[in-house]
Amino acid sequence: MAEAIARRDAADVMEASSAGLAPMGAVMLLTRKTLEVNGYSIAGLSSKGISKELWAEAELVINMSGRSREMLFADWEKVEDWKVEDPYGADPAVYQRIFEEIEGRVGELAKRLRERGE
């Protein structure tokens, strides 16, 4: 969800690319529906894993896994922890709540980047 939100709402200050620890291959149905209902495009989105290439290109990594940043990103300084609940297997209302949380966080990050002139 964060990638779709950032692509539409913060493209002027960031180029978002989402990757996970346990990718499913395709974007899950309720994720797609939640994004579409809220006016976000799913074009070009896929569920992919973290790769060395993505890691090397990243200026900032948002850790939404809830796992310890030291455990996952010990050698990486530019990590921000959001600890977002994984909605997998939940009902549409949970997906919507999590969407709103992520949308707000992406908005806050974009605002900070704009204020810094990035």
N, CA, C and O atoms as a Tinker XYZ file with bonds, in Angstrom:
   472  protein
     1  N      0.815000   -1.189000    0.000000    73     2
     2  CA     0.000000    0.000000    0.000000    64     1     3
     3  C      0.864000    1.259000    0.000000    63     2     4     5
     4  O      0.560000    2.233000   -0.689000    81     3
     5  N      1.935000    1.226000    0.775000    73     3     6
     6  CA     2.778000    2.416000    0.904000    64     5     7
     7  C      3.345000    2.860000   -0.438000    63     6     8     9
     8  O      3.431000    4.057000   -0.712000    81     7
     9  N      3.730000    1.905000   -1.271000    73     7    10
    10  CA     4.293000    2.270000   -2.570000    64     9    11
    11  C      3.267000    2.990000   -3.427000    63    10    12    13
    12  O      3.585000    4.010000   -4.037000    81    11
    13  N      2.046000    2.484000   -3.488000    73    11    14
    14  CA     0.997000    3.120000   -4.290000    64    13    15
    15  C      0.685000    4.515000   -3.768000    63    14    16    17
    16  O      0.518000    5.452000   -4.550000    81    15
    17  N      0.607000    4.653000   -2.464000    73    15    18
    18  CA     0.317000    5.953000   -1.857000    64    17    19
    19  C      1.439000    6.940000   -2.161000    63    18    20    21
    20  O      1.178000    8.078000   -2.551000    81    19
    21  N      2.674000    6.514000   -1.985000    73    19    22
    22  CA     3.814000    7.398000   -2.237000    64    21    23
    23  C      3.918000    7.783000   -3.704000    63    22    24    25
    24  O      4.253000    8.924000   -4.021000    81    23
    25  N      3.636000    6.855000   -4.595000    73    23    26
    26  CA     3.703000    7.166000   -6.029000    64    25    27
    27  C      2.740000    8.281000   -6.402000    63    26    28    29
    28  O      3.071000    9.140000   -7.220000    81    27
    29  N      1.544000    8.275000   -5.805000    73    27    30
    30  CA     0.559000    9.291000   -6.160000    64    29    31
    31  C      0.735000   10.573000   -5.357000    63    30    32    33
    32  O      0.665000   11.669000   -5.914000    81    31
    33  N      0.964000   10.445000   -4.055000    73    31    34
    34  CA     0.916000   11.609000   -3.178000    64    33    35
    35  C      2.265000   12.252000   -2.885000    63    34    36    37
    36  O      2.318000   13.361000   -2.352000    81    35
    37  N      3.357000   11.570000   -3.226000    73    35    38
    38  CA     4.669000   12.100000   -2.850000    64    37    39
    39  C      5.712000   11.927000   -3.944000    63    38    40    41
    40  O      6.912000   11.918000   -3.667000    81    39
    41  N      5.263000   11.791000   -5.175000    73    39    42
    42  CA     6.200000   11.565000   -6.284000    64    41    43
    43  C      7.165000   12.730000   -6.473000    63    42    44    45
    44  O      8.225000   12.563000   -7.076000    81    43
    45  N      6.807000   13.902000   -5.967000    73    43    46
    46  CA     7.686000   15.063000   -6.101000    64    45    47
    47  C      8.903000   14.992000   -5.181000    63    46    48    49
    48  O      9.890000   15.690000   -5.410000    81    47
    49  N      8.844000   14.150000   -4.136000    73    47    50
    50  CA     9.959000   14.082000   -3.188000    64    49    51
    51  C     10.515000   12.683000   -2.959000    63    50    52    53
    52  O     11.509000   12.520000   -2.252000    81    51
    53  N      9.882000   11.674000   -3.548000    73    51    54
    54  CA    10.410000   10.317000   -3.362000    64    53    55
    55  C     10.036000    9.412000   -4.522000    63    54    56    57
    56  O      9.012000    9.589000   -5.182000    81    55
    57  N     10.894000    8.448000   -4.739000    73    55    58
    58  CA    10.635000    7.379000   -5.695000    64    57    59
    59  C     10.510000    6.109000   -4.864000    63    58    60    61
    60  O     11.505000    5.546000   -4.406000    81    59
    61  N      9.275000    5.672000   -4.679000    73    59    62
    62  CA     9.011000    4.553000   -3.776000    64    61    63
    63  C      9.148000    3.211000   -4.469000    63    62    64    65
    64  O      8.785000    3.046000   -5.634000    81    63
    65  N      9.674000    2.272000   -3.732000    73    63    66
    66  CA     9.756000    0.888000   -4.175000    64    65    67
    67  C      9.551000    0.025000   -2.942000    63    66    68    69
    68  O     10.283000    0.145000   -1.960000    81    67
    69  N      8.564000   -0.834000   -2.998000    73    67    70
    70  CA     8.219000   -1.646000   -1.846000    64    69    71
    71  C      8.769000   -3.054000   -1.987000    63    70    72    73
    72  O      8.733000   -3.638000   -3.070000    81    71
    73  N      9.273000   -3.590000   -0.898000    73    71    74
    74  CA     9.766000   -4.970000   -0.877000    64    73    75
    75  C      9.550000   -5.521000    0.522000    63    74    76    77
    76  O      9.608000   -4.791000    1.511000    81    75
    77  N      9.301000   -6.816000    0.584000    73    75    78
    78  CA     9.001000   -7.411000    1.876000    64    77    79
    79  C      9.906000   -8.565000    2.238000    63    78    80    81
    80  O     10.730000   -9.013000    1.441000    81    79
    81  N      9.734000   -9.033000    3.456000    73    79    82
    82  CA    10.517000  -10.156000    3.955000    64    81    83
    83  C      9.958000  -11.486000    3.478000    63    82    84    85
    84  O     10.698000  -12.461000    3.347000    81    83
    85  N      8.641000  -11.532000    3.214000    73    83    86
    86  CA     7.993000  -12.773000    2.766000    64    85    87
    87  C      7.005000  -12.448000    1.653000    63    86    88    89
    88  O      5.795000  -12.518000    1.869000    81    87
    89  N      7.496000  -12.092000    0.460000    73    87    90
    90  CA     6.605000  -11.682000   -0.627000    64    89    91
    91  C      5.720000  -12.829000   -1.105000    63    90    92    93
    92  O      6.119000  -13.993000   -1.085000    81    91
    93  N      4.508000  -12.472000   -1.535000    73    91    94
    94  CA     3.535000  -13.461000   -1.994000    64    93    95
    95  C      3.504000  -13.572000   -3.521000    63    94    96    97
    96  O      2.826000  -14.449000   -4.055000    81    95
    97  N      4.216000  -12.708000   -4.223000    73    95    98
    98  CA     4.218000  -12.734000   -5.684000    64    97    99
    99  C      3.278000  -11.712000   -6.277000    63    98   100   101
   100  O      3.703000  -10.843000   -7.038000    81    99
   101  N      2.010000  -11.804000   -5.940000    73    99   102
   102  CA     1.015000  -10.859000   -6.442000    64   101   103
   103  C      0.518000  -10.001000   -5.284000    63   102   104   105
   104  O      0.611000  -10.390000   -4.120000    81   103
   105  N     -0.008000   -8.836000   -5.622000    73   103   106
   106  CA    -0.612000   -7.984000   -4.605000    64   105   107
   107  C     -1.925000   -8.638000   -4.181000    63   106   108   109
   108  O     -2.748000   -8.987000   -5.027000    81   107
   109  N     -2.115000   -8.800000   -2.899000    73   107   110
   110  CA    -3.284000   -9.494000   -2.371000    64   109   111
   111  C     -4.576000   -8.766000   -2.744000    63   110   112   113
   112  O     -4.600000   -7.542000   -2.870000    81   111
   113  N     -5.650000   -9.543000   -2.919000    73   111   114
   114  CA    -6.934000   -9.021000   -3.377000    64   113   115
   115  C     -7.449000   -7.882000   -2.499000    63   114   116   117
   116  O     -7.843000   -6.842000   -3.026000    81   115
   117  N     -7.458000   -8.047000   -1.189000    73   115   118
   118  CA    -7.980000   -6.978000   -0.331000    64   117   119
   119  C     -7.087000   -5.742000   -0.341000    63   118   120   121
   120  O     -7.575000   -4.627000   -0.155000    81   119
   121  N     -5.810000   -5.924000   -0.553000    73   119   122
   122  CA    -4.921000   -4.769000   -0.706000    64   121   123
   123  C     -5.291000   -4.010000   -1.970000    63   122   124   125
   124  O     -5.419000   -2.786000   -1.948000    81   123
   125  N     -5.462000   -4.733000   -3.072000    73   123   126
   126  CA    -5.852000   -4.096000   -4.340000    64   125   127
   127  C     -7.183000   -3.370000   -4.194000    63   126   128   129
   128  O     -7.315000   -2.218000   -4.605000    81   127
   129  N     -8.161000   -4.040000   -3.613000    73   127   130
   130  CA    -9.488000   -3.433000   -3.455000    64   129   131
   131  C     -9.430000   -2.187000   -2.581000    63   130   132   133
   132  O    -10.062000   -1.179000   -2.896000    81   131
   133  N     -8.685000   -2.248000   -1.496000    73   131   134
   134  CA    -8.577000   -1.101000   -0.595000    64   133   135
   135  C     -7.943000    0.087000   -1.309000    63   134   136   137
   136  O     -8.414000    1.217000   -1.181000    81   135
   137  N     -6.887000   -0.166000   -2.052000    73   135   138
   138  CA    -6.246000    0.918000   -2.806000    64   137   139
   139  C     -7.196000    1.497000   -3.838000    63   138   140   141
   140  O     -7.320000    2.716000   -3.947000    81   139
   141  N     -7.865000    0.645000   -4.595000    73   139   142
   142  CA    -8.773000    1.107000   -5.646000    64   141   143
   143  C     -9.938000    1.909000   -5.069000    63   142   144   145
   144  O    -10.291000    2.954000   -5.615000    81   143
   145  N    -10.536000    1.442000   -3.981000    73   143   146
   146  CA   -11.657000    2.141000   -3.347000    64   145   147
   147  C    -11.240000    3.539000   -2.903000    63   146   148   149
   148  O    -12.053000    4.464000   -2.908000    81   147
   149  N     -9.988000    3.690000   -2.524000    73   147   150
   150  CA    -9.474000    4.977000   -2.058000    64   149   151
   151  C     -8.841000    5.807000   -3.170000    63   150   152   153
   152  O     -8.231000    6.842000   -2.903000    81   151
   153  N     -8.985000    5.357000   -4.419000    73   151   154
   154  CA    -8.532000    6.148000   -5.559000    64   153   155
   155  C     -7.080000    5.998000   -5.945000    63   154   156   157
   156  O     -6.534000    6.855000   -6.640000    81   155
   157  N     -6.442000    4.925000   -5.507000    73   155   158
   158  CA    -5.035000    4.703000   -5.827000    64   157   159
   159  C     -4.890000    3.629000   -6.890000    63   158   160   161
   160  O     -5.612000    2.632000   -6.882000    81   159
   161  N     -3.958000    3.838000   -7.798000    73   159   162
   162  CA    -3.694000    2.884000   -8.874000    64   161   163
   163  C     -2.819000    1.739000   -8.375000    63   162   164   165
   164  O     -1.904000    1.931000   -7.574000    81   163
   165  N     -3.127000    0.549000   -8.870000    73   163   166
   166  CA    -2.285000   -0.605000   -8.558000    64   165   167
   167  C     -1.372000   -0.947000   -9.732000    63   166   168   169
   168  O     -0.651000   -1.944000   -9.691000    81   167
   169  N     -1.403000   -0.132000  -10.765000    73   167   170
   170  CA    -0.575000   -0.382000  -11.951000    64   169   171
   171  C      0.896000   -0.448000  -11.561000    63   170   172   173
   172  O      1.411000    0.446000  -10.890000    81   171
   173  N      1.558000   -1.499000  -11.980000    73   171   174
   174  CA     2.985000   -1.654000  -11.737000    64   173   175
   175  C      3.352000   -2.185000  -10.366000    63   174   176   177
   176  O      4.533000   -2.362000  -10.070000    81   175
   177  N      2.365000   -2.442000   -9.527000    73   175   178
   178  CA     2.663000   -2.969000   -8.195000    64   177   179
   179  C      2.800000   -4.479000   -8.235000    63   178   180   181
   180  O      2.084000   -5.162000   -8.967000    81   179
   181  N      3.717000   -4.985000   -7.449000    73   179   182
   182  CA     3.858000   -6.428000   -7.287000    64   181   183
   183  C      4.436000   -6.685000   -5.903000    63   182   184   185
   184  O      5.021000   -5.797000   -5.282000    81   183
   185  N      4.264000   -7.892000   -5.440000    73   183   186
   186  CA     4.829000   -8.281000   -4.153000    64   185   187
   187  C      6.213000   -8.857000   -4.423000    63   186   188   189
   188  O      6.344000   -9.911000   -5.045000    81   187
   189  N      7.236000   -8.164000   -3.956000    73   187   190
   190  CA     8.603000   -8.618000   -4.229000    64   189   191
   191  C      9.429000   -8.606000   -2.953000    63   190   192   193
   192  O      9.113000   -7.909000   -1.989000    81   191
   193  N     10.478000   -9.381000   -2.973000    73   191   194
   194  CA    11.355000   -9.468000   -1.817000    64   193   195
   195  C     12.469000   -8.437000   -1.866000    63   194   196   197
   196  O     12.755000   -7.854000   -2.911000    81   195
   197  N     13.084000   -8.227000   -0.727000    73   195   198
   198  CA    14.230000   -7.323000   -0.648000    64   197   199
   199  C     15.384000   -7.937000   -1.431000    63   198   200   201
   200  O     15.689000   -9.120000   -1.283000    81   199
   201  N     16.016000   -7.124000   -2.261000    73   199   202
   202  CA    17.151000   -7.601000   -3.048000    64   201   203
   203  C     18.356000   -6.699000   -2.796000    63   202   204   205
   204  O     18.216000   -5.581000   -2.298000    81   203
   205  N     19.518000   -7.190000   -3.140000    73   203   206
   206  CA    20.734000   -6.381000   -2.999000    64   205   207
   207  C     20.653000   -5.127000   -3.856000    63   206   208   209
   208  O     21.150000   -4.071000   -3.463000    81   207
   209  N     20.025000   -5.236000   -5.030000    73   207   210
   210  CA    19.906000   -4.093000   -5.930000    64   209   211
   211  C     19.036000   -2.997000   -5.308000    63   210   212   213
   212  O     19.415000   -1.826000   -5.297000    81   211
   213  N     17.861000   -3.390000   -4.788000    73   211   214
   214  CA    16.989000   -2.408000   -4.136000    64   213   215
   215  C     17.689000   -1.786000   -2.939000    63   214   216   217
   216  O     17.629000   -0.573000   -2.734000    81   215
   217  N     18.341000   -2.608000   -2.164000    73   215   218
   218  CA    19.047000   -2.151000   -0.975000    64   217   219
   219  C     20.112000   -1.115000   -1.330000    63   218   220   221
   220  O     20.241000   -0.091000   -0.659000    81   219
   221  N     20.872000   -1.390000   -2.391000    73   219   222
   222  CA    21.953000   -0.491000   -2.800000    64   221   223
   223  C     21.423000    0.853000   -3.288000    63   222   224   225
   224  O     22.079000    1.879000   -3.111000    81   223
   225  N     20.248000    0.854000   -3.895000    73   223   226
   226  CA    19.671000    2.082000   -4.445000    64   225   227
   227  C     18.959000    2.934000   -3.397000    63   226   228   229
   228  O     18.751000    4.128000   -3.617000    81   227
   229  N     18.586000    2.352000   -2.280000    73   227   230
   230  CA    17.750000    3.034000   -1.291000    64   229   231
   231  C     18.502000    4.126000   -0.541000    63   230   232   233
   232  O     19.636000    3.937000   -0.102000    81   231
   233  N     17.842000    5.271000   -0.405000    73   231   234
   234  CA    18.356000    6.340000    0.441000    64   233   235
   235  C     17.726000    6.273000    1.823000    63   234   236   237
   236  O     18.304000    6.741000    2.804000    81   235
   237  N     16.537000    5.689000    1.892000    73   235   238
   238  CA    15.824000    5.526000    3.146000    64   237   239
   239  C     15.028000    4.232000    3.070000    63   238   240   241
   240  O     14.390000    3.951000    2.056000    81   239
   241  N     15.063000    3.449000    4.133000    73   239   242
   242  CA    14.284000    2.217000    4.225000    64   241   243
   243  C     13.265000    2.401000    5.339000    63   242   244   245
   244  O     13.614000    2.764000    6.462000    81   243
   245  N     12.012000    2.147000    5.016000    73   243   246
   246  CA    10.950000    2.188000    6.013000    64   245   247
   247  C     10.699000    0.755000    6.467000    63   246   248   249
   248  O     10.265000   -0.082000    5.676000    81   247
   249  N     10.966000    0.475000    7.714000    73   247   250
   250  CA    10.757000   -0.853000    8.284000    64   249   251
   251  C      9.342000   -0.902000    8.854000    63   250   252   253
   252  O      9.068000   -0.307000    9.896000    81   251
   253  N      8.447000   -1.610000    8.171000    73   251   254
   254  CA     7.070000   -1.737000    8.631000    64   253   255
   255  C      6.803000   -3.118000    9.206000    63   254   256   257
   256  O      5.658000   -3.440000    9.522000    81   255
   257  N      7.825000   -3.930000    9.347000    73   255   258
   258  CA     7.660000   -5.325000    9.756000    64   257   259
   259  C      7.378000   -5.501000   11.242000    63   258   260   261
   260  O      6.839000   -6.529000   11.653000    81   259
   261  N      7.736000   -4.513000   12.047000    73   259   262
   262  CA     7.610000   -4.673000   13.485000    64   261   263
   263  C      8.794000   -5.399000   14.097000    63   262   264   265
   264  O      8.920000   -5.474000   15.320000    81   263
   265  N      9.655000   -5.930000   13.254000    73   263   266
   266  CA    10.859000   -6.610000   13.749000    64   265   267
   267  C     11.931000   -5.580000   14.081000    63   266   268   269
   268  O     11.936000   -4.469000   13.549000    81   267
   269  N     12.816000   -5.963000   14.950000    73   267   270
   270  CA    13.887000   -5.087000   15.391000    64   269   271
   271  C     14.736000   -4.615000   14.218000    63   270   272   273
   272  O     15.185000   -5.418000   13.399000    81   271
   273  N     14.949000   -3.318000   14.148000    73   271   274
   274  CA    15.793000   -2.768000   13.079000    64   273   275
   275  C     17.207000   -3.308000   13.190000    63   274   276   277
   276  O     17.866000   -3.506000   12.169000    81   275
   277  N     17.690000   -3.551000   14.402000    73   275   278
   278  CA    19.036000   -4.089000   14.573000    64   277   279
   279  C     19.141000   -5.489000   13.981000    63   278   280   281
   280  O     20.183000   -5.871000   13.448000    81   279
   281  N     18.065000   -6.243000   14.078000    73   279   282
   282  CA    18.039000   -7.600000   13.557000    64   281   283
   283  C     18.057000   -7.608000   12.026000    63   282   284   285
   284  O     18.724000   -8.437000   11.407000    81   283
   285  N     17.326000   -6.686000   11.436000    73   283   286
   286  CA    17.172000   -6.672000    9.981000    64   285   287
   287  C     18.127000   -5.718000    9.278000    63   286   288   289
   288  O     18.598000   -6.002000    8.176000    81   287
   289  N     18.410000   -4.596000    9.910000    73   287   290
   290  CA    19.135000   -3.524000    9.233000    64   289   291
   291  C     20.335000   -3.045000   10.044000    63   290   292   293
   292  O     20.594000   -1.844000   10.120000    81   291
   293  N     21.051000   -3.957000   10.637000    73   291   294
   294  CA    22.149000   -3.615000   11.544000    64   293   295
   295  C     23.194000   -2.706000   10.908000    63   294   296   297
   296  O     23.739000   -1.829000   11.578000    81   295
   297  N     23.476000   -2.901000    9.639000    73   295   298
   298  CA    24.517000   -2.123000    8.965000    64   297   299
   299  C     23.961000   -0.933000    8.192000    63   298   300   301
   300  O     24.687000   -0.304000    7.423000    81   299
   301  N     22.709000   -0.625000    8.383000    73   299   302
   302  CA    22.071000    0.420000    7.593000    64   301   303
   303  C     21.630000    1.554000    8.503000    63   302   304   305
   304  O     20.866000    1.329000    9.442000    81   303
   305  N     22.094000    2.755000    8.245000    73   303   306
   306  CA    21.802000    3.898000    9.105000    64   305   307
   307  C     20.473000    4.567000    8.791000    63   306   308   309
   308  O     19.826000    5.116000    9.682000    81   307
   309  N     20.068000    4.522000    7.535000    73   307   310
   310  CA    18.882000    5.274000    7.130000    64   309   311
   311  C     17.639000    4.382000    7.135000    63   310   312   313
   312  O     17.077000    4.062000    6.088000    81   311
   313  N     17.228000    3.993000    8.340000    73   311   314
   314  CA    16.043000    3.159000    8.522000    64   313   315
   315  C     15.089000    3.891000    9.452000    63   314   316   317
   316  O     15.487000    4.396000   10.502000    81   315
   317  N     13.830000    3.940000    9.054000    73   315   318
   318  CA    12.788000    4.522000    9.887000    64   317   319
   319  C     11.795000    3.413000   10.216000    63   318   320   321
   320  O     11.316000    2.724000    9.316000    81   319
   321  N     11.486000    3.236000   11.491000    73   319   322
   322  CA    10.567000    2.180000   11.929000    64   321   323
   323  C      9.143000    2.715000   12.036000    63   322   324   325
   324  O      8.889000    3.686000   12.748000    81   323
   325  N      8.213000    2.073000   11.321000    73   323   326
   326  CA     6.808000    2.456000   11.398000    64   325   327
   327  C      5.968000    1.427000   12.145000    63   326   328   329
   328  O      4.908000    1.779000   12.663000    81   327
   329  N      6.394000    0.184000   12.220000    73   327   330
   330  CA     5.678000   -0.878000   12.942000    64   329   331
   331  C      4.191000   -0.899000   12.601000    63   330   332   333
   332  O      3.338000   -0.698000   13.465000    81   331
   333  N      3.903000   -1.142000   11.350000    73   331   334
   334  CA     2.528000   -1.205000   10.860000    64   333   335
   335  C      2.032000   -2.643000   10.936000    63   334   336   337
   336  O      2.733000   -3.574000   10.539000    81   335
   337  N      0.829000   -2.812000   11.446000    73   335   338
   338  CA     0.220000   -4.141000   11.536000    64   337   339
   339  C      0.053000   -4.735000   10.138000    63   338   340   341
   340  O     -0.345000   -4.033000    9.209000    81   339
   341  N      0.352000   -6.009000    9.990000    73   339   342
   342  CA     0.149000   -6.708000    8.719000    64   341   343
   343  C     -1.311000   -7.145000    8.651000    63   342   344   345
   344  O     -1.753000   -7.926000    9.493000    81   343
   345  N     -2.072000   -6.658000    7.667000    73   343   346
   346  CA    -3.497000   -6.988000    7.609000    64   345   347
   347  C     -3.808000   -8.350000    6.994000    63   346   348   349
   348  O     -4.972000   -8.746000    6.932000    81   347
   349  N     -2.793000   -9.065000    6.543000    73   347   350
   350  CA    -3.021000  -10.333000    5.847000    64   349   351
   351  C     -3.981000  -11.227000    6.635000    63   350   352   353
   352  O     -3.754000  -11.516000    7.810000    81   351
   353  N     -5.045000  -11.655000    5.977000    73   351   354
   354  CA    -6.030000  -12.536000    6.589000    64   353   355
   355  C     -7.127000  -11.819000    7.356000    63   354   356   357
   356  O     -8.049000  -12.462000    7.856000    81   355
   357  N     -7.045000  -10.509000    7.456000    73   355   358
   358  CA    -8.041000   -9.738000    8.202000    64   357   359
   359  C     -9.200000   -9.325000    7.289000    63   358   360   361
   360  O     -9.175000   -9.569000    6.083000    81   359
   361  N    -10.201000   -8.705000    7.881000    73   359   362
   362  CA   -11.359000   -8.273000    7.099000    64   361   363
   363  C    -11.106000   -6.902000    6.466000    63   362   364   365
   364  O    -10.134000   -6.230000    6.811000    81   363
   365  N    -11.981000   -6.484000    5.537000    73   363   366
   366  CA   -11.775000   -5.216000    4.828000    64   365   367
   367  C    -11.658000   -3.998000    5.743000    63   366   368   369
   368  O    -10.936000   -3.058000    5.413000    81   367
   369  N    -12.341000   -3.993000    6.868000    73   367   370
   370  CA   -12.256000   -2.849000    7.780000    64   369   371
   371  C    -10.842000   -2.687000    8.338000    63   370   372   373
   372  O    -10.370000   -1.565000    8.517000    81   371
   373  N    -10.177000   -3.788000    8.607000    73   371   374
   374  CA    -8.793000   -3.730000    9.098000    64   373   375
   375  C     -7.882000   -3.196000    8.000000    63   374   376   377
   376  O     -7.014000   -2.363000    8.261000    81   375
   377  N     -8.075000   -3.672000    6.770000    73   375   378
   378  CA    -7.286000   -3.167000    5.647000    64   377   379
   379  C     -7.467000   -1.662000    5.511000    63   378   380   381
   380  O     -6.496000   -0.940000    5.283000    81   379
   381  N     -8.697000   -1.180000    5.647000    73   379   382
   382  CA    -8.961000    0.254000    5.520000    64   381   383
   383  C     -8.266000    1.031000    6.629000    63   382   384   385
   384  O     -7.671000    2.078000    6.372000    81   383
   385  N     -8.333000    0.535000    7.848000    73   383   386
   386  CA    -7.684000    1.214000    8.972000    64   385   387
   387  C     -6.175000    1.300000    8.761000    63   386   388   389
   388  O     -5.561000    2.337000    9.013000    81   387
   389  N     -5.594000    0.213000    8.300000    73   387   390
   390  CA    -4.152000    0.191000    8.070000    64   389   391
   391  C     -3.786000    1.078000    6.887000    63   390   392   393
   392  O     -2.759000    1.756000    6.909000    81   391
   393  N     -4.627000    1.074000    5.852000    73   391   394
   394  CA    -4.423000    1.982000    4.720000    64   393   395
   395  C     -4.352000    3.427000    5.222000    63   394   396   397
   396  O     -3.446000    4.174000    4.855000    81   395
   397  N     -5.305000    3.809000    6.055000    73   395   398
   398  CA    -5.349000    5.184000    6.561000    64   397   399
   399  C     -4.110000    5.520000    7.389000    63   398   400   401
   400  O     -3.594000    6.636000    7.317000    81   399
   401  N     -3.643000    4.564000    8.163000    73   399   402
   402  CA    -2.416000    4.774000    8.939000    64   401   403
   403  C     -1.220000    4.986000    8.011000    63   402   404   405
   404  O     -0.433000    5.912000    8.208000    81   403
   405  N     -1.088000    4.134000    7.012000    73   403   406
   406  CA     0.035000    4.246000    6.075000    64   405   407
   407  C     -0.065000    5.540000    5.281000    63   406   408   409
   408  O      0.940000    6.220000    5.076000    81   407
   409  N     -1.268000    5.886000    4.833000    73   407   410
   410  CA    -1.459000    7.128000    4.078000    64   409   411
   411  C     -1.008000    8.329000    4.907000    63   410   412   413
   412  O     -0.352000    9.232000    4.388000    81   411
   413  N     -1.356000    8.341000    6.181000    73   411   414
   414  CA    -0.934000    9.430000    7.059000    64   413   415
   415  C      0.575000    9.475000    7.242000    63   414   416   417
   416  O      1.177000   10.549000    7.224000    81   415
   417  N      1.176000    8.320000    7.415000    73   415   418
   418  CA     2.635000    8.262000    7.600000    64   417   419
   419  C      3.386000    8.691000    6.345000    63   418   420   421
   420  O      4.383000    9.407000    6.429000    81   419
   421  N      2.912000    8.255000    5.184000    73   419   422
   422  CA     3.541000    8.680000    3.929000    64   421   423
   423  C      3.410000   10.192000    3.787000    63   422   424   425
   424  O      4.353000   10.864000    3.370000    81   423
   425  N      2.241000   10.728000    4.132000    73   423   426
   426  CA     2.042000   12.174000    4.077000    64   425   427
   427  C      2.996000   12.925000    4.986000    63   426   428   429
   428  O      3.546000   13.956000    4.599000    81   427
   429  N      3.195000   12.412000    6.201000    73   427   430
   430  CA     4.135000   13.040000    7.141000    64   429   431
   431  C      5.566000   12.995000    6.619000    63   430   432   433
   432  O      6.299000   13.979000    6.722000    81   431
   433  N      5.961000   11.859000    6.062000    73   431   434
   434  CA     7.307000   11.730000    5.503000    64   433   435
   435  C      7.489000   12.691000    4.336000    63   434   436   437
   436  O      8.515000   13.365000    4.240000    81   435
   437  N      6.506000   12.757000    3.455000    73   435   438
   438  CA     6.591000   13.667000    2.307000    64   437   439
   439  C      6.703000   15.116000    2.773000    63   438   440   441
   440  O      7.466000   15.896000    2.202000    81   439
   441  N      5.953000   15.475000    3.797000    73   439   442
   442  CA     6.015000   16.839000    4.333000    64   441   443
   443  C      7.415000   17.146000    4.854000    63   442   444   445
   444  O      7.963000   18.215000    4.582000    81   443
   445  N      7.992000   16.206000    5.604000    73   443   446
   446  CA     9.359000   16.413000    6.116000    64   445   447
   447  C     10.359000   16.590000    4.979000    63   446   448   449
   448  O     11.228000   17.460000    5.036000    81   447
   449  N     10.230000   15.760000    3.948000    73   447   450
   450  CA    11.153000   15.853000    2.812000    64   449   451
   451  C     10.974000   17.171000    2.072000    63   450   452   453
   452  O     11.956000   17.779000    1.645000    81   451
   453  N      9.733000   17.619000    1.915000    73   451   454
   454  CA     9.483000   18.907000    1.249000    64   453   455
   455  C     10.075000   20.056000    2.051000    63   454   456   457
   456  O     10.653000   20.982000    1.482000    81   455
   457  N      9.933000   19.999000    3.364000    73   455   458
   458  CA    10.474000   21.056000    4.222000    64   457   459
   459  C     11.993000   21.117000    4.160000    63   458   460   461
   460  O     12.583000   22.188000    4.306000    81   459
   461  N     12.629000   19.963000    3.941000    73   459   462
   462  CA    14.090000   19.920000    3.807000    64   461   463
   463  C     14.540000   20.264000    2.402000    63   462   464   465
   464  O     15.736000   20.394000    2.141000    81   463
   465  N     13.584000   20.414000    1.494000    73   463   466
   466  CA    13.922000   20.766000    0.122000    64   465   467
   467  C     14.400000   19.610000   -0.718000    63   466   468   469
   468  O     15.155000   19.812000   -1.669000    81   467
   469  N     13.980000   18.404000   -0.393000    73   467   470
   470  CA    14.417000   17.228000   -1.159000    64   469   471
   471  C     13.442000   16.907000   -2.259000    63   470   472
   472  O     13.647000   15.949000   -3.005000    81   471
